[in-house]
Amino acid sequence: MKAGSPRILYISSCWPHDRTYGGQLRALHIGRALQRFGEVTLTVVSDDKPDDNSVRRTAAEFLLDPPIRVKLSRNRRLAERLRWTFDPRFLNVHGCVADGVDRARLLGRLHSFDLIWILDFSTPNILGQWRWPRTVLDLDNVPSTYQRTIWQNPATLKEKFKAGMLVLLLRRREQRLKGRFTKLAVCSEMDRQYLGGGEHIHVIPNGFERPRQEPCRNLVYPPRIGFIGLFGYPPNA
């Protein structure tokens, strides 16, 4: 890396070299793109335990900081539930928080970096910090649109009601993202307009690695359509 290149802290919600799915591919491609502009240090905030191969392949490509451990923290008390419902600044909206020691270590280093890039809406909330200067929040999913798909295709009336409430609650939080982060990145122009547009939101489309050779097309009858995606993700289902 050339002298004078910006130091970038890349905080990812998943391991860039993990099992293949949409979030993992975006984490990998964004990390590679950032390395073209500066010296990237990667840390992962996740409750998933990666296999040794994922860690080894990630360490071979990125400068790694220790991962941030995540633990459950349910909002069991009435006061917590009320804050979750009515206070858009309440951060424990996902039922989990970063380990206190890991969190303090990471937040204490933020001043050492010129740019902080955070992948996923939940990550900064899990880290328990509201304001993030010099930071881009990369929204691989806009949370309320995710819940909207569940609201539109519910299995039960109870599920529809719950999803509808979450759409309203998440929209209130999404409207405050501009004040929390320097810039926002989204996957599509539709997401950009959904969040209000403006110069502070940038579109970075999802992509894929171009194959080394042109794939050979094999025509079949009847025609077939392939869908590649995890069916544990409700919009796919």
C-alpha positions as a Markdown table, in Angstrom:
| # | Residue | x | y | z |
|---|---|---|---|---|
| 1 | Met | 0.0 | 0.0 | 0.0 |
| 2 | Lys | 1.4 | 3.4 | -0.9 |
| 3 | Ala | 2.4 | 5.9 | 1.8 |
| 4 | Gly | -0.4 | 8.3 | 2.6 |
| 5 | Ser | -3.2 | 5.9 | 1.6 |
| 6 | Pro | -6.2 | 6.3 | 3.9 |
| 7 | Arg | -6.7 | 3.8 | 6.7 |
| 8 | Ile | -10.0 | 2.1 | 6.5 |
| 9 | Leu | -11.8 | 0.1 | 9.2 |
| 10 | Tyr | -14.2 | -2.4 | 7.6 |
| 11 | Ile | -16.8 | -3.7 | 10.1 |
| 12 | Ser | -18.6 | -6.6 | 8.5 |
| 13 | Ser | -21.7 | -8.6 | 9.7 |
| 14 | Cys | -20.3 | -11.8 | 8.1 |
| 15 | Trp | -17.0 | -13.4 | 7.0 |
| 16 | Pro | -16.1 | -12.5 | 3.4 |
| 17 | His | -15.0 | -16.1 | 2.8 |
| 18 | Asp | -18.0 | -18.0 | 4.2 |
| 19 | Arg | -20.7 | -20.1 | 2.7 |
| 20 | Thr | -21.9 | -18.4 | -0.4 |
| 21 | Tyr | -25.0 | -16.2 | -0.1 |
| 22 | Gly | -25.9 | -12.6 | -1.0 |
| 23 | Gly | -24.6 | -10.9 | 2.1 |
| 24 | Gln | -21.4 | -12.8 | 2.0 |
| 25 | Leu | -20.8 | -11.9 | -1.7 |
| 26 | Arg | -21.4 | -8.3 | -1.0 |
| 27 | Ala | -19.1 | -8.4 | 2.1 |
| 28 | Leu | -16.3 | -9.9 | -0.1 |
| 29 | His | -16.7 | -7.5 | -3.1 |
| 30 | Ile | -17.0 | -4.4 | -1.0 |
| 31 | Gly | -13.9 | -5.4 | 1.0 |
| 32 | Arg | -11.9 | -5.9 | -2.3 |
| 33 | Ala | -13.1 | -2.6 | -3.6 |
| 34 | Leu | -12.1 | -0.8 | -0.5 |
| 35 | Gln | -8.6 | -2.3 | -0.8 |
| 36 | Arg | -8.2 | -0.4 | -4.1 |
| 37 | Phe | -8.4 | 2.9 | -2.2 |
| 38 | Gly | -6.6 | 2.4 | 1.1 |
| 39 | Glu | -5.3 | 0.1 | 3.8 |
| 40 | Val | -8.2 | -2.0 | 5.0 |
| 41 | Thr | -8.5 | -3.6 | 8.5 |
| 42 | Leu | -11.4 | -6.0 | 8.7 |
| 43 | Thr | -13.3 | -7.0 | 11.8 |
| 44 | Val | -16.4 | -9.2 | 11.9 |
| 45 | Val | -19.4 | -8.6 | 14.3 |
| 46 | Ser | -21.4 | -11.8 | 14.3 |
| 47 | Asp | -22.8 | -14.6 | 16.6 |
| 48 | Asp | -21.9 | -17.2 | 13.9 |
| 49 | Lys | -18.8 | -19.3 | 14.6 |
| 50 | Pro | -16.9 | -19.5 | 11.3 |
| 51 | Asp | -15.0 | -22.7 | 10.2 |
| 52 | Asp | -11.2 | -22.6 | 10.1 |
| 53 | Asn | -11.3 | -22.5 | 6.3 |
| 54 | Ser | -13.4 | -19.3 | 6.3 |
| 55 | Val | -11.0 | -17.6 | 8.7 |
| 56 | Arg | -7.9 | -18.8 | 6.9 |
| 57 | Arg | -9.1 | -17.6 | 3.5 |
| 58 | Thr | -10.2 | -14.2 | 4.9 |
| 59 | Ala | -6.9 | -13.7 | 6.7 |
| 60 | Ala | -5.0 | -14.5 | 3.5 |
| 61 | Glu | -6.8 | -11.6 | 1.8 |
| 62 | Phe | -7.4 | -9.0 | 4.5 |
| 63 | Leu | -5.6 | -7.6 | 7.5 |
| 64 | Leu | -7.8 | -9.0 | 10.4 |
| 65 | Asp | -8.7 | -7.5 | 13.8 |
| 66 | Pro | -10.1 | -9.9 | 16.4 |
| 67 | Pro | -13.8 | -10.6 | 15.7 |
| 68 | Ile | -16.4 | -9.0 | 18.0 |
| 69 | Arg | -18.3 | -11.6 | 20.0 |
| 70 | Val | -22.1 | -11.1 | 20.1 |
| 71 | Lys | -24.4 | -12.3 | 22.9 |
| 72 | Leu | -28.1 | -12.5 | 23.4 |
| 73 | Ser | -29.7 | -9.6 | 25.3 |
| 74 | Arg | -33.5 | -10.0 | 25.3 |
| 75 | Asn | -35.7 | -7.0 | 26.2 |
| 76 | Arg | -37.6 | -8.7 | 29.0 |
| 77 | Arg | -38.4 | -5.8 | 31.3 |
| 78 | Leu | -41.4 | -3.6 | 30.6 |
| 79 | Ala | -39.3 | -0.4 | 30.4 |
| 80 | Glu | -37.1 | -2.1 | 27.7 |
| 81 | Arg | -40.1 | -3.2 | 25.7 |
| 82 | Leu | -41.6 | 0.3 | 25.8 |
| 83 | Arg | -38.3 | 1.9 | 24.7 |
| 84 | Trp | -38.0 | -0.7 | 21.9 |
| 85 | Thr | -41.5 | 0.3 | 20.7 |
| 86 | Phe | -41.5 | 4.1 | 21.2 |
| 87 | Asp | -37.9 | 5.3 | 21.3 |
| 88 | Pro | -36.3 | 5.4 | 17.8 |
| 89 | Arg | -32.9 | 6.0 | 19.5 |
| 90 | Phe | -33.1 | 2.8 | 21.5 |
| 91 | Leu | -30.3 | 0.6 | 20.1 |
| 92 | Asn | -31.0 | -2.9 | 21.4 |
| 93 | Val | -33.6 | -3.6 | 18.7 |
| 94 | His | -32.2 | -7.0 | 17.6 |
| 95 | Gly | -32.1 | -8.8 | 20.9 |
| 96 | Cys | -28.3 | -9.1 | 21.0 |
| 97 | Val | -25.3 | -6.9 | 21.9 |
| 98 | Ala | -21.6 | -6.9 | 21.4 |
| 99 | Asp | -19.4 | -8.3 | 24.2 |
| 100 | Gly | -18.4 | -5.4 | 26.5 |
| 101 | Val | -14.6 | -6.0 | 26.3 |
| 102 | Asp | -14.6 | -6.5 | 22.5 |
| 103 | Arg | -16.8 | -3.4 | 22.0 |
| 104 | Ala | -14.6 | -1.2 | 24.1 |
| 105 | Arg | -11.5 | -2.4 | 22.2 |
| 106 | Leu | -13.1 | -1.6 | 18.9 |
| 107 | Leu | -14.6 | 1.8 | 19.7 |
| 108 | Gly | -11.4 | 2.9 | 21.3 |
| 109 | Arg | -9.6 | 2.4 | 18.0 |
| 110 | Leu | -12.0 | 4.3 | 15.8 |
| 111 | His | -10.0 | 7.5 | 15.9 |
| 112 | Ser | -7.1 | 5.7 | 14.3 |
| 113 | Phe | -8.9 | 5.3 | 11.0 |
| 114 | Asp | -9.7 | 7.8 | 8.2 |
| 115 | Leu | -12.8 | 6.0 | 7.1 |
| 116 | Ile | -15.1 | 3.4 | 8.7 |
| 117 | Trp | -17.3 | 1.2 | 6.5 |
| 118 | Ile | -20.0 | -0.8 | 8.2 |
| 119 | Leu | -22.0 | -3.5 | 6.5 |
| 120 | Asp | -25.6 | -4.2 | 7.6 |
| 121 | Phe | -28.2 | -2.1 | 9.5 |
| 122 | Ser | -27.9 | -4.2 | 12.7 |
| 123 | Thr | -24.1 | -3.9 | 13.1 |
| 124 | Pro | -23.8 | -0.4 | 14.6 |
| 125 | Asn | -26.8 | -1.1 | 16.8 |
| 126 | Ile | -25.2 | -4.3 | 18.2 |
| 127 | Leu | -22.1 | -2.2 | 18.9 |
| 128 | Gly | -24.2 | 0.2 | 21.0 |
| 129 | Gln | -23.1 | 3.5 | 19.4 |
| 130 | Trp | -25.5 | 6.0 | 18.0 |
| 131 | Arg | -23.3 | 8.5 | 16.2 |
| 132 | Trp | -20.7 | 7.4 | 13.7 |
| 133 | Pro | -18.5 | 10.2 | 12.2 |
| 134 | Arg | -16.4 | 9.5 | 9.1 |
| 135 | Thr | -18.6 | 6.4 | 8.5 |
| 136 | Val | -20.5 | 4.8 | 5.6 |
| 137 | Leu | -23.3 | 2.5 | 6.5 |
| 138 | Asp | -23.8 | -0.1 | 3.7 |
| 139 | Leu | -27.4 | -1.4 | 3.7 |
| 140 | Asp | -27.4 | -4.7 | 1.9 |
| 141 | Asn | -31.0 | -4.8 | 2.9 |
| 142 | Val | -33.4 | -2.0 | 3.9 |
| 143 | Pro | -35.0 | -3.6 | 7.0 |
| 144 | Ser | -38.5 | -2.2 | 6.6 |
| 145 | Thr | -38.8 | -3.5 | 3.0 |
| 146 | Tyr | -37.8 | -6.9 | 4.3 |
| 147 | Gln | -40.6 | -6.8 | 6.8 |
| 148 | Arg | -43.0 | -5.4 | 4.2 |
| 149 | Thr | -42.6 | -8.6 | 2.1 |
| 150 | Ile | -43.6 | -10.7 | 5.2 |
| 151 | Trp | -46.6 | -8.3 | 5.8 |
| 152 | Gln | -47.7 | -8.8 | 2.2 |
| 153 | Asn | -47.3 | -12.6 | 2.3 |
| 154 | Pro | -48.2 | -13.7 | 5.9 |
| 155 | Ala | -48.7 | -17.2 | 7.0 |
| 156 | Thr | -51.1 | -16.1 | 9.7 |
| 157 | Leu | -52.9 | -12.9 | 10.8 |
| 158 | Lys | -50.7 | -12.7 | 13.8 |
| 159 | Glu | -47.6 | -12.7 | 11.6 |
| 160 | Lys | -49.2 | -10.0 | 9.4 |
| 161 | Phe | -49.9 | -7.8 | 12.4 |
| 162 | Lys | -46.3 | -8.2 | 13.8 |
| 163 | Ala | -44.7 | -7.5 | 10.4 |
| 164 | Gly | -46.9 | -4.4 | 9.9 |
| 165 | Met | -45.8 | -3.1 | 13.3 |
| 166 | Leu | -42.2 | -3.7 | 12.5 |
| 167 | Val | -42.5 | -1.9 | 9.2 |
| 168 | Leu | -43.7 | 1.2 | 11.1 |
| 169 | Leu | -41.0 | 1.0 | 13.8 |
| 170 | Leu | -38.2 | 0.3 | 11.4 |
| 171 | Arg | -39.2 | 3.2 | 9.1 |
| 172 | Arg | -38.9 | 5.6 | 12.1 |
| 173 | Arg | -35.3 | 4.3 | 12.6 |
| 174 | Glu | -34.4 | 4.4 | 9.0 |
| 175 | Gln | -35.5 | 8.1 | 8.8 |
| 176 | Arg | -32.7 | 8.9 | 11.4 |
| 177 | Leu | -29.9 | 7.1 | 9.6 |
| 178 | Lys | -28.8 | 10.4 | 7.8 |
| 179 | Gly | -28.1 | 11.9 | 11.2 |
| 180 | Arg | -26.1 | 8.9 | 12.5 |
| 181 | Phe | -23.8 | 8.3 | 9.5 |
| 182 | Thr | -21.8 | 10.4 | 7.1 |
| 183 | Lys | -23.0 | 8.5 | 4.1 |
| 184 | Leu | -25.3 | 5.6 | 3.2 |
| 185 | Ala | -24.8 | 3.0 | 0.6 |
| 186 | Val | -27.7 | 0.9 | -0.9 |
| 187 | Cys | -28.0 | -1.8 | -3.5 |
| 188 | Ser | -30.5 | -0.1 | -5.9 |
| 189 | Glu | -31.9 | 3.2 | -7.0 |
| 190 | Met | -35.3 | 1.9 | -5.6 |
| 191 | Asp | -33.7 | 1.6 | -2.1 |
| 192 | Arg | -32.1 | 5.1 | -2.5 |
| 193 | Gln | -35.5 | 6.7 | -3.3 |
| 194 | Tyr | -37.2 | 4.7 | -0.6 |
| 195 | Leu | -34.9 | 6.3 | 1.9 |
| 196 | Gly | -35.5 | 9.8 | 0.6 |
| 197 | Gly | -32.8 | 10.2 | -2.0 |
| 198 | Gly | -30.3 | 13.0 | -1.7 |
| 199 | Glu | -26.5 | 13.3 | -2.1 |
| 200 | His | -25.8 | 11.4 | 1.1 |
| 201 | Ile | -27.1 | 8.1 | -0.3 |
| 202 | His | -25.1 | 6.2 | -3.0 |
| 203 | Val | -26.0 | 3.2 | -5.0 |
| 204 | Ile | -23.5 | 0.3 | -5.1 |
| 205 | Pro | -25.2 | -2.5 | -7.0 |
| 206 | Asn | -24.6 | -6.1 | -6.1 |
| 207 | Gly | -22.4 | -8.0 | -8.5 |
| 208 | Phe | -20.6 | -11.3 | -9.2 |
| 209 | Glu | -17.2 | -12.4 | -10.3 |
| 210 | Arg | -17.0 | -12.6 | -14.1 |
| 211 | Pro | -16.3 | -16.3 | -15.1 |
| 212 | Arg | -12.9 | -16.8 | -16.8 |
| 213 | Gln | -14.7 | -18.5 | -19.7 |
| 214 | Glu | -18.0 | -17.7 | -21.3 |
| 215 | Pro | -20.6 | -20.2 | -20.0 |
| 216 | Cys | -22.0 | -22.6 | -22.6 |
| 217 | Arg | -25.7 | -22.2 | -23.0 |
| 218 | Asn | -27.6 | -25.5 | -23.3 |
| 219 | Leu | -31.1 | -25.1 | -24.6 |
| 220 | Val | -33.7 | -27.4 | -23.1 |
| 221 | Tyr | -37.4 | -28.1 | -23.6 |
| 222 | Pro | -39.5 | -27.1 | -21.8 |
| 223 | Pro | -37.6 | -24.0 | -20.8 |
| 224 | Arg | -36.3 | -23.8 | -17.2 |
| 225 | Ile | -35.8 | -21.0 | -14.9 |
| 226 | Gly | -33.3 | -21.3 | -12.1 |
| 227 | Phe | -33.6 | -19.4 | -8.8 |
| 228 | Ile | -30.4 | -19.3 | -6.7 |
| 229 | Gly | -30.9 | -18.2 | -3.1 |
| 230 | Leu | -31.5 | -19.2 | 0.5 |
| 231 | Phe | -35.1 | -20.0 | 1.2 |
| 232 | Gly | -34.5 | -19.2 | 4.9 |
| 233 | Tyr | -34.6 | -15.6 | 3.7 |
| 234 | Pro | -38.3 | -14.7 | 3.5 |
| 235 | Pro | -38.2 | -12.5 | 0.4 |
| 236 | Asn | -36.7 | -15.4 | -1.5 |
| 237 | Ala | -39.3 | -17.8 | -0.2 |
